[in-house]
Amino acid sequence: MVLDSHRREFLKYGGVVTGTLLAGCAGGGDGGDGSSDDGGSDGSGGSGSDGGSDGSSDGSSGDGGDDTTTQDQEMADTIQMYGIDNFEDRQIGQAFNEQTGTSIETTVLLGGENSGRYIREHQNDVHTADIVQGFDQNNHPIIDEGLVGDPELPNKRAVFSEEYETYLEEQVFGNLENPDQAGNLVPLCSILSAFAYNPDLVDEPPQSYEDLLDDRFQDDIIMLSYNVDGWYDQLAREHDEDYATQFIQDLDDQNPQYMEGSPLAALEAVGSGQAKVLGDSFATHVEFMKGQGLPVDWSWGEFLWSQRWTLCLADTAPRKETARQFCQFAASEEGQEKMAQIFGGVQPFHENLEHPNDNIRQALEEQNPTVRPQAMSREDEQYFESRVEELIGV
């Protein structure tokens, strides 16, 4: 597996873009074990570059330290989280509650509102949230304000490689006031992009991006409109901007259905026969829905990207020490293993753990794909959005 951490230097200019999400997860579940109620992803309205990892264990072997956490003498009964998923309903939240007696209460906020509400409340001297959970890119405003607390992870390098930390500090948050605070984020998991298709309608699934331009997919592709800018970014990184420009225009000539809303709703549309292919899905979403009986499957092109989930310990957290302990538990091998059970199985970051989904793990081993991080700077995001709108009006 190859991590392309050398971001192409595109236009850099001032301007603020509201933090957006690729696939926010607002579902509950039954402990996060991949059962029928554990799919819960229904967020929308995001950029195609909201996370990222190398798709493998994002750590440095031998440099992780141990997974021991230091417990408070007195733990708070609850900690408050602003996030994109109900952690109290997941295995990771339930295990933490069983071990410490502390429960998690999540206010589910999508579309960048997780960090947005925290910043607005801070500006009004209101301190409610202990942890903000989302994607790397959601943390722009918190890092800009210097409000990321230090989780004091005893095993940081087992889950957070120095290479990726440098990438975030220099390429994603480099234009902010406090880019070094990126190193205080707590990696949770990542999900890998994929082409989703209906096997009842597709005999030969796409194996490359160019395959989507084939006549057999004319008028039969769904694209999430808010992710096309992410495609432009990834294609430019794989080739160059001229290639990305031509590809986006050629793909638009295929007359795709541009959809707003949930990635799972788009996947269900493919399963119901409204289109043959969903260009921008996630392998774990497809695995989950396939397990529920939906006629869908997935394939990979010559490269893919990953969306990275993180915890951000609020520096103003009213229950900071208890929240810090949850961050440490989430980074531990046990916590990572529990977190990895959501949906159809997601990629943990702990260096000792593999992807829990057999099909995805096997594909990673056999194909050894190039996997690029999704996270981009706000300036890049603004540039790609304007570029795509200029090209195809989306």
N, C-alpha and C positions, 0 to 999 in steps of 0.2 A: 504494500500500500504506500502511496506517495502523498506526502503533504506538500502542496504547492503553497508555501507561505510567503512567496515573493510577490506581493501585490503590485500590479501595474500602476504606475503613477499617472492618474488621469487629472482632469481639471481640479484645481484646488481654489476655492474662493469662499467668501463669506456667505452667511445665510444660515438660517435655522430651519430644520425640517422636523416635524413632529415625529416622535418615535412610533414605528409601526410594527405590526406582527405578521408573520407568515402564516402560522397555523395555531392560533391560541387555543388552549384546551380548557373548556369550561365544564367538562363532564365530571360526574361523580365517580361511582364505581363501587366495587365490593371488596376493596382491599388491593386492587391493582394487580390481580393475578391473571389478567388477560381473558376473563370470562365475559359473558355477553353484555354486561353493563359497563365495561371498562374501556370503551372507545372514546367517549366524551370529547372529541375534538371538534369544536364548532366555531372557532374564531375565524376572523377574516380581516380584510382591510390592511394587509401588510405588504412590505417590500419583499422581493424575492431574495433578500440577503440579510437574514436576521438571526444569525447564530453562527454555527460553524465549529468544526473540529476536523480531525483527520480520520474520523470514522473508526479509529482504533483506540486502544487505551492511551489516553493523552498524558502519559507520565514518562519519567526517566528511570529506568530500572536501576535499583541499587541506591537511589537518591531520595527515596520517599519517606524514610523514617518509619515509625510505627503508627498504628491506628488508634492509639490510646487517647481517650478524651478525659478531661478533668471536670468532674461534676461539681456543681454548686452545692454548698451545704444545704441551702434552701432553694429549691426550684420553684419558679412561678407555676401557677396552675395552668395557665395558657400563654401562648405567644400568638401575636397577631401578624398575619401575613397578607400582603397585597400581591396577588399572583394570578396566573392564568390557569390554575388547576386546583381542585380541592384536595390538598395534601392530607387532610384528616381522614379522607376516604381511601387513601392509598396505603400499600404495605409499609412504606417508609414512615408515614405519619403514625400508623398504628403501632409499629415496632418501637418507635421513640416513646410513645405514650405508655406502652407496657413496661419499658425499662426505667422511665423517669417519673411517670405520673403526670407529665405535662402534655396537654393536648394542643393541637394547632387549630386556630380559627382563621379560615381564609376568606377574604373578600375578593371574589373573582372579578378581575378588571382586565379588559382586552383593549387592543388597539393602542398600546402605549400608556393607557390610563394607570397601570400599576405604578410606574415611576412618576407619572404626571401628578397623580393625587398626592403622593408622598411629598413631592417638591412644593405643591401648593399649600399643603398643610404646614410644612416646615416654615414657609414664608409667613404664615399666620400664627406661628408659635404654637401649633397643635402637633402633638406627638403621639400617634396611635400605632403606627406600623413598627414592628420589630425587624421584619424581613421583607424585602421586595423580591419576588421571584418572577423570572421571565426569560428572555433571550439576551445574549450578549448586548445586542444593539439597543435594547430597552434601557440600558444603564447610562446612556449618554448624559441625560440631565443630572443624574445623581453624581456621576464622576465629575462633571463640569463644576458642580457646587462643592465638591470635596467632602461628600457625606457618606462615603463607603467605609464602614467600620472594619477593623482587622479581625477576621475570624480566628486567627492564631491556629491555623491548621497544623497539627503535629506531623502530618504526612503529606504536605502540600505537593511535593514533586511526584508522589504516587498517582496524583489525579490531574496535575496542572503542569505541563511541560514548560520549561524556560523558553523554548522556541515560540510556543503559542502566546505566552505572556508578553514577550517582546513584540509579536505581531499585533496584539491588541493595543499595546502602549504606543506603538509607532504608526500603525496603519489605520486603526479604527478610532482610537481616542486621542491621537497625537495632536490634534488642533484644539483640544480642550484645556482647561486650566489645570487639571490634576490627572494627567494620563497615567501616572504611576499607580493610581488607585485601582487600575484594572487588575493588578496582582492580588487584590483582596477579594475578587469575585470567587464564588465557590462553584466549581463545575459539578453539574448533576448528571447529565446524559446528553446524547445527541441522537437525531434521527436523520436517516440518509434519503436523499432524493431518489426518484425512480420514475420511469414511464409506467403508467398503469394502463392495462388494456382488458378488453372483454374477450376471453378465449373462445367464446361461442361465435364471435364475429371476426376474429383475427387468427389466421393460420400461421403467419410469420410475424412475431412481435418485433417492434423496432429495436435494433441493436446499435444504432447510432443516431445522432441528431439529424443527419442528412436523410435517414430513413423516413422521418416525419414529412419530408417533402415529396415522398413517392405518391403516385396517383392513387394508390389504394387507400390513402388516408384523406383524400380530397373531401372536404365538407364533413369529416368525421373525427375532428379533433376538438377537445375542450381544453382551454387554457384559462387559468385564473388571471384575471386582468391585472390584479395588483402584483403579480409576480413576473411580468414580462420584463421589467427593468432588471430583475435579478438574472434572467436569462441573458440579457444583453451583457451584463457584467461578466458572467461566467464564460460566455462565448468569446468575449474580447480577451479574457485572460488565457483561454485555451489557444486562440489564434491571434487576432488583433481587432481593432475597432472597425476596419473596413469589412472584415468577414462578418462581424456581429451585425453591422448595419444591413448587409445584403441578406443574411439569414433571417433576421426579423421581418424584413420585407417579403421574402419568399414564403416564410411561414404564414404571414398574413394573407398571401395569395391563395393559401390552402383553404381559406374561408373558415377559420376555426370559430367555435362558439366561445366568446370571452365571457366568463362568469365571475360574478362577485360572490361573496359569502364563503361558506365553509368548504375546506378541502374535502371533507368527508361527503358533503352533499354533491360535489362534483364527481367524486368517486362512485357514489350511488347512481348518478346519471349515466356513467359509463356502464355500470353493472346492469342497468335497466334497458340498455340498448340505444340511448339517446346519442351516443357517439362510440366510436371504436376505441379511442385512445384519450387518456388524460395526460397531457405532456408533463405537468409538474405535480406529481404526487410524491408520496413517501413510501418506501418499501414496508415499513412497519404498519402504516395505515392499511395498505393492501393486504398484508398478512392477517391483520385483525379482521377486516371485513370479509376476506375469503373464508376465515374460520366461522363466520356467521352465516355462510351459505351464499354470499353474493358472488356471481360469476365474474371474478376479476383475478388478474395475476399481474406480475410486474417484470420488467426487464431493465437493464442498465445500458447506457450508451458508453462512449469512450471515456467519459469522466462524469463525476457526480459531485454533489456538495452536501454538507451536513449542517444541520441547524442545532445550535448548542443551547441547552437550558442551564441557567445559573441561579444561584442564590446571592443576594446582596444584603449583607448585614447592615441595617441602618445605623449610622453613627449616633443618631439621637434616640435609639430604641429604648423605650421605658423599661423593658425587661431584657436588657442587653446581654447579661451573662447567660441567661437561659437560652436566649436566641443564639448566642455564640455556640453553646453546646449542641444545639440542633444542627448548626452549620458543620461542626466537627463530626457529628454522627453521619450527616449526609455525605461527607467526604470519605468516611471510613469504608473498608471493604464490605462490611455488613450493610451499611446504608446504601452504598452503590448497587449492591446486589438486589436490595429491595426496590430501589428506584427503577431498576432496569426491567421490572416486570410489567410496567404499564403498556397499554395497547397490545400489540403483538410481540412485544419485546423491543427494547431500545438499547443503544450502545452505552454501556457504562464507561467512565473514564479511568477507573482504578486499573493500574497496570497488571493486577493479578486476575482480572476478569475478562471474559470474552463476551461477544454478543450472545444473548440468551436464545435468540430465535435460530433454529437449526438451518433453515433455508438461507437466511441472510448471512449467517456465519460461514456456511459452506461457500456461498457466492464470493464473500470477501477473501476466503482462502484460495479459491480456484481462479478468480479473475484478477485479484490484486489491483483493484481499480485506483486511478488517481482520484483522490477526494479532496476537494478544496473547501476552506471555511467560507461561510456565507457572510459573516459580519463585514460591514463596510462603514466608512465614515459618513457622517451626515452630509458632507459636501459631495462625496461620490454618489450617495443615494439621490440627492437632488439633481445631480447632473444626469444620471441614468434615467430617472423619471422623465425629465424634460426631453431627453434624447428620444425615448420611445414614443412619447406623445407627438413629437415633431415628425417621426417616421410614419406612424400608423394611427395616430389619434387615440391611443389607448392610455 
